[in-house]
Amino acid sequence: MAERLFGRFGGRGQRTSAKSFPVTLGEEEWRRRLSAAQYHVLREHGTERAGSSPLDKQYGAGVYLCAGCGQPLFASDTKFNSGTGWPSFWAPLDGAVGTETDRSFFMTRTEVHCGRCGGHLGHVFDDGPAPSGERYCMNGASLDFQPGEKPSENVSGDTEPKS
């Protein structure tokens, strides 16, 4: 009931963006490719419970990828412990993400989405550490971690969506 109430008065639920993305799939294909939690976050603009993702405490070297399409999003050397319970970064990889205004839940925030598939990742706030002063507060369900990898120069790549 609460989800219906919030959906009616400011929640986002499923929505279609006016933007087009290089990777576009039908909703049924997304449902087949993603877990229920990933689908809720990436496609329905949901938020996972704080502290529920093991990626919040992951501090090894590697790259964080979009769980929907495999796009490299964040390098591990930009990750920091924000104390919020969500994986946080002070900067994304160049060209990896996009942003748009989110006016859900009676507030205005800046939503962060994958630049390749448009999947909802989280939000960015202006209370992060130097050098950027930004905190990209991401849902762990929207990310995959590849240990030991370094981001390639071409973050938009030509890879197929992960299956």
C-alpha positions as CSV (number, residue, x, y, z in Angstrom):
1,M,0.0,0.0,0.0
2,A,2.8,2.4,0.9
3,E,4.4,1.8,-2.4
4,R,1.2,2.6,-4.2
5,L,0.7,5.8,-2.1
6,F,4.3,6.9,-2.8
7,G,4.0,5.9,-6.4
8,R,0.9,8.1,-6.7
9,F,2.4,11.1,-4.9
10,G,5.9,11.3,-6.1
11,G,7.5,7.9,-6.4
12,R,8.8,7.0,-9.8
13,G,8.2,3.3,-10.4
14,Q,8.6,2.3,-14.1
15,R,9.0,5.2,-16.4
16,T,10.2,5.8,-19.9
17,S,13.0,8.3,-20.4
18,A,12.9,10.7,-23.3
19,K,16.6,9.8,-23.9
20,S,17.7,7.0,-26.1
21,F,20.5,4.7,-25.1
22,P,22.8,2.4,-27.1
23,V,21.5,-0.7,-25.2
24,T,17.7,-0.9,-25.3
25,L,15.7,-4.0,-24.4
26,G,12.1,-4.7,-23.8
27,E,10.9,-5.0,-20.2
28,E,10.4,-8.8,-20.5
29,E,14.0,-9.2,-21.7
30,W,15.3,-7.0,-18.8
31,R,13.2,-9.2,-16.4
32,R,14.9,-12.4,-17.8
33,R,18.4,-10.9,-17.6
34,L,18.2,-9.3,-14.1
35,S,17.5,-10.6,-10.6
36,A,14.4,-9.3,-9.0
37,A,16.5,-6.8,-6.9
38,Q,18.5,-5.6,-9.9
39,Y,15.3,-5.2,-11.9
40,H,13.7,-3.2,-9.1
41,V,16.6,-0.8,-8.9
42,L,17.8,-0.5,-12.5
43,R,14.4,-0.5,-14.3
44,E,11.9,0.6,-11.6
45,H,14.1,3.3,-10.0
46,G,14.0,1.5,-6.7
47,T,16.4,1.8,-3.8
48,E,17.9,-1.1,-1.8
49,R,17.9,-1.0,2.0
50,A,21.0,0.8,3.4
51,G,23.7,-1.7,4.4
52,S,22.3,-4.6,2.5
53,S,24.9,-4.7,-0.3
54,P,28.2,-6.4,0.2
55,L,29.7,-3.9,-2.3
56,D,29.4,-1.2,0.4
57,K,32.3,-2.8,2.2
58,Q,34.2,-3.9,-0.9
59,Y,37.5,-1.9,-1.1
60,G,39.7,-4.1,-3.3
61,A,41.2,-2.9,-6.6
62,G,38.9,-3.3,-9.6
63,V,36.1,-1.8,-11.6
64,Y,32.4,-1.4,-10.9
65,L,30.2,-2.2,-13.9
66,C,26.6,-1.7,-14.6
67,A,24.7,-4.9,-13.6
68,G,22.4,-4.4,-16.6
69,C,24.8,-4.0,-19.5
70,G,28.3,-4.4,-18.3
71,Q,29.3,-0.7,-18.9
72,P,32.4,0.2,-16.7
73,L,31.1,2.9,-14.4
74,F,33.5,3.6,-11.5
75,A,37.2,2.7,-10.7
76,S,37.8,1.4,-7.2
77,D,40.3,4.2,-6.5
78,T,37.4,6.7,-6.4
79,K,35.4,4.7,-3.8
80,F,35.2,5.9,-0.2
81,N,33.3,5.0,2.9
82,S,30.5,7.6,3.1
83,G,29.0,5.9,6.2
84,T,25.6,5.9,4.4
85,G,25.3,2.1,3.9
86,W,25.6,2.4,0.1
87,P,28.6,2.1,-2.2
88,S,29.9,5.7,-2.7
89,F,32.3,7.2,-5.2
90,W,33.7,10.7,-5.7
91,A,33.7,10.4,-9.5
92,P,32.5,8.1,-12.3
93,L,34.6,7.1,-15.3
94,D,34.5,9.6,-18.1
95,G,31.3,9.4,-20.1
96,A,30.0,6.4,-18.2
97,V,26.9,7.9,-16.5
98,G,24.3,10.5,-17.1
99,T,22.2,12.5,-14.7
100,E,18.7,14.0,-14.6
101,T,16.5,15.8,-12.1
102,D,14.5,13.4,-9.8
103,R,11.6,15.1,-8.1
104,S,10.2,12.0,-6.4
105,F,9.2,11.7,-2.7
106,F,8.5,15.4,-2.4
107,M,12.2,16.5,-2.9
108,T,14.6,17.3,-5.7
109,R,17.7,15.2,-6.2
110,T,20.0,14.4,-9.1
111,E,19.5,10.8,-10.3
112,V,22.5,8.9,-11.9
113,H,21.9,6.5,-14.7
114,C,24.1,4.2,-16.8
115,G,25.1,6.0,-20.0
116,R,24.7,2.9,-22.1
117,C,21.4,1.3,-21.0
118,G,19.8,4.1,-18.9
119,G,19.5,1.9,-15.8
120,H,19.0,3.7,-12.5
121,L,22.1,3.6,-10.4
122,G,21.5,6.0,-7.5
123,H,21.9,9.7,-6.8
124,V,24.7,12.2,-6.7
125,F,25.1,14.7,-3.9
126,D,27.4,17.7,-3.3
127,D,28.7,16.5,0.1
128,G,31.6,14.2,-1.0
129,P,35.3,14.4,-0.5
130,A,38.0,16.1,-2.5
131,P,38.9,16.4,-5.2
132,S,35.3,16.5,-6.7
133,G,33.3,17.3,-3.6
134,E,30.6,14.9,-5.0
135,R,29.2,11.7,-3.5
136,Y,27.9,9.3,-6.1
137,C,25.7,7.2,-3.8
138,M,24.9,4.0,-5.7
139,N,22.7,1.0,-5.2
140,G,24.9,-2.1,-4.9
141,A,22.2,-4.1,-6.8
142,S,22.9,-1.9,-9.8
143,L,26.6,-2.7,-9.9
144,D,28.9,-5.7,-10.6
145,F,32.4,-5.6,-9.2
146,Q,35.3,-7.0,-11.3
147,P,38.3,-7.4,-9.0
148,G,41.8,-6.5,-10.2
149,E,40.6,-5.0,-13.5
150,K,41.4,-1.5,-14.6
151,P,39.0,0.6,-16.6
152,S,39.7,0.7,-20.3
153,E,40.1,4.0,-22.1
154,N,36.9,3.3,-24.2
155,V,34.2,3.1,-21.5
156,S,31.3,3.0,-24.1
157,G,32.8,-0.1,-25.7
158,D,31.0,-2.4,-28.1
159,T,30.2,-5.3,-25.8
160,E,26.8,-7.0,-25.7
161,P,24.6,-6.7,-22.6
162,K,25.5,-9.3,-20.0
163,S,23.2,-12.3,-19.9
